[in-house]
Amino acid sequence: KKITRYGEYCFTGCTNLTYAPFPEGLEYVSGFNESGLTGHIILPKSVKTIGSFANTKITHIEIPDSITTINGSIFNSCSQLASVKFPNNLTGIGRAAFQYCALEHVDIPSTVTEIADYAFFYGIKGDTIIVRAITPPSAGVQIFQNFKGLIYVPDQSVGAYRETSGWLDYADKIWPM
């Protein structure tokens, strides 16, 4: 029988779970929060909805282009999460989505129009963020709190980013690509 869904809470708290298959045909993935899931996760192209992976030990996640929004707190407290491959048509990153992660490099696609409050709060350990959108995405409070590096944006957009609410706190870190 074909697996199409990992439902809410299906693996929540299963601390001995270190691996789960993510077969093509899987459409809904959730319920891994506070499990022992670890390593490099590649979600299949068939996935349409992603739920919680919060507080797992994953180190890398590849999110398919079928996902347009990363919901709030989805990867919160994934303290070993060092890299994310965002979908090419991503439009929004939810509240505290990558809070308390360990991202080494962040490359936000040009299609993103919204980054919610605390999206990367204490979540970026690396020194580079690239935001490819020409128009600055709407940005909530403290989206990159504690980030020490530089934020690179399209050359023609540096002024707009430095003057847009939500980006003002990072004006001295915003530079042309």
Summary of the structure (lengths in Angstrom):
residues: 177
radius of gyration: 16.2
end to end distance: 48.5
largest distance: 54.8
contacts: 589
relative contact order: 0.11
helix: 8%
strand: 28%
